[in-house]
């Protein structure tokens, strides 16, 4: 390969690792994937390092040339997208097995636009409604919680579209969902305010972030693990602040 082709391959591989982390993958998984792709093309991987905010890779070609590339991972782009992560994993496996030419590499770097899926919306609604009933609410409480869950899905899509800060978004979204829950009870569309709120709160809980943060510790990625746990704590605080303010303001208005 020419120097330009080696550089293009390194950039391509680095972007796969970056997108994997943006989709919620662990740091070690992104590092392992990048290293496997580069080794499949005969490169000696001297460093493939990923943390929560940056990815870097250094390789050595058979001719003895070194290539180093880094990229930044913006927090507002990160989230949980397991479907996208599976697409990236499948593409990486195909590349390692077939080692196609550069012009035949899968176009996985073309990040899809924000999509409005009725399946995701239905999942939000069913999840919120089911949790509302599970924690002791009536069927009407579950329906109210599910409707608000649909509104939360719309707010989440707006956040993805505009890449808003997740902590600020969580605070605002929790405040608005808290106001909607109180409004539902005020007009008789539900009887147990706490049960309706609990169902919707479960949509904001950063459970996967916490689990991944703990897993990072087991793989000795201390910095990424600490970053994820702090992020989870900030989101938990934002949930508490958003709903607390909604109760204070909603109690005065409604």
N, C-alpha and C positions, 0 to 999 in steps of 0.2 A: 504494500500500500504506500501511497505518497504521504507526505507530511500532512497535507490538507485532509486526506481521508482518515488518518489516525486521529487528528484533532476532532473531526466530525463524529467519529465513533465514541470518543471520550465524552464529548458534549451530549451526545444522544443517551449514553448510559447514565451520565450524571443526572439528566433530566428525568429518567425513569426513577432513579432513587429519590429525587426530590418529590415527584408526584406521589410516590408510594407513601412517603412520610406525610404529605398533605392529606392523603386519604385516611390516615389513622394507623398506618403500619408502625411496627416497632423499629427502632434505629438499627438493631442488629439484622433485621430482615432486609432493610434497604441496603445496608453495607454488603451483606452476603450476595444479594441479587446483582449488584454492580460488579462485584469481584468475579462472579461466575461468568457474566457476559464478557467481560474483558479478557479473562483467561481463555474463553472459548475461541477468541480470535488470536491467541498466541501472545498476548501481552503479559508482562510480569507486573502484577499489582503490588506496588510498594506501599500504598496507603489508600484505603477506602474508608472514610470516616464521616459519620453523620451524627449531628446533634439536632436538637429541636428547632434551631433557627438557621442551620447552615449544613451544607453537604460539600465534601471535598474528595478528590481522587487524584492520585499520582501513579503513573504507570511508566514502564520502560519497554520500549520496542525491541524486537530481535536485533535491530541495528545499533542498539545502545542509546537511542534518543529518549529523553524524558519529557513527559507531558503532565502538566498539573492544571486542574481546573476546579473552580469553586462556584457555588451559587448560594444565594440567600433564600431561606424559606420564610415567607411572611406569615405571621400568626393569623391574619384575617383570612388567609386562603386555606388554612387547615380545618379539618373537620373529620367526620366519620362517613366514608363512602365505601362500603365493603364490596359493592358491585364493581365500582371502578378499580378497586384494589385487586380483585380477582382477574379483571381484564389485563392489568399490568403484570400480574404473576404469570398468567397464561402466555402473554407475549414474551416475557423473559425466558420461559421454558422453551418456547419454539425457537427463539434466537440461539439458545445454547445448544439445542439439538441439531439445527440446520445451518447455523452461521451463514445467513444469507448475505448477499452483497449489500453495500450501504444503501443503494437506491431501491432495495427490496425489503428494507426493514419495516416492521409494522408501524403504522402511523398512530402510535399510542400517545404521542406527544401533543396531538391536537385535542386539548382538553375540551370536553363537551360543554356546550352552553347550559345555563341553568334551565332545568326542565321542570315542567309542571305536571306531575304525575298523579292521576286520580288514585292509583294504588297506594302511593305514599300518604296522600291525604286521608284515605280510608284507614290506613294503618294508624295514623295519628289519632283519628276519631275513635277507632275501636280500642286503642291502647288507653287513652284517657278515660273513656267511658267504662271500660272493664275495671280499671284500677279504682274508679270512683265507687262502683258497686262492690268490689272486693273488700274495700276498707269500711264497708258498712252502710253505704248510701243506698237510697231507693233506686228503682229503675229510672224514675224521672231525673234523679240526680245524675245517674250515669249518662242519660241522653244529653243533659245540659253540659256535663263535662266533655262529652264527645263533640258537641257543637263548638265549644271553645277550643277543643283540640284542633279542629279544622281551621280555626282562625290562627292558632299558633303555627300551623303548617304554612299558612300564607305569609305570616311574618318571617318565618325561617327562610322562605324562598326569597323574600325581599332582602334579607341579610346576605344571602349567597350572591344575589345579583349585584349588590352594591359593596360587597366585601366589608361589611361593618365590623367594628371591634366586637368580639364575642361577649365580653363582660358587660359592656354598655348595652348591647342588644338584649342580653338576658335580663338585665335590670328593667329595661323598658317593656319587654315582652311580658315579664312576670307582673309588672304593675298593671298593664292593660288587661291581662287575663284575670287578674284579681278583681278589677273593676267590673269586668263582664260577668264574673261569677256572682258578685254582689247584686248586679243588675238583674240577673236571672232569678235570684231568690226574691228580689223586691217585686218582680212582676208575677211571681208564682210559678215560674218555670224551674222548679227545684225547691227543696225544703232544707237541706243540710248544706250550709255554706262550706263548712270545713271539708266535707266529703267531696264536694265538687272541686274545691281547690286542690285537694290531695291528688285527685286523678290527673289534673293538669300539671301539678308540680312534678309528677313522675316523668313527664316528657322532657323536663329540663335537667334532671339529675345526671351529673357527669360520670355515670358508672363505668363506662368503657375507658374514659380517660384515667380514672383511678386505677383500674385493673392494669392498663398498659404502663402506667407509672410504676407500679409495684413490679411488674415483669421486667422493666428496664433495670431495676436494681439487681435482679437475679442474673442478668446478663452483663453486669458490671458497667452499664451505661448510667453512671450516677448522675451526671449533669442533666441528661435528658429525663431521667426519672424524677429528679427534683423539680425540673421545669413543669412536667406534667402534673405532679401533685400540687404544686403551687397554683397552676391553672385551675385544677379541680376545686381547690379551696376558694379561689376568687369567684368562680362560677357559683359555688354554694353560697357564698356571701351575697352575691348579686341576686340570687333567688330569694334569700331572706329579706334583703332590703326592698326589692320590688314588691313582694307581697305585703310586707309590713306597711309600706307607704300607701299601698292601695287600700288596706284596711283602715288606716287613719283617715285618709281623704274620703274614701267611700262611706265610712261611718258618719262623716259630717254632712255629706251631700245626700246620701240615700237614707 
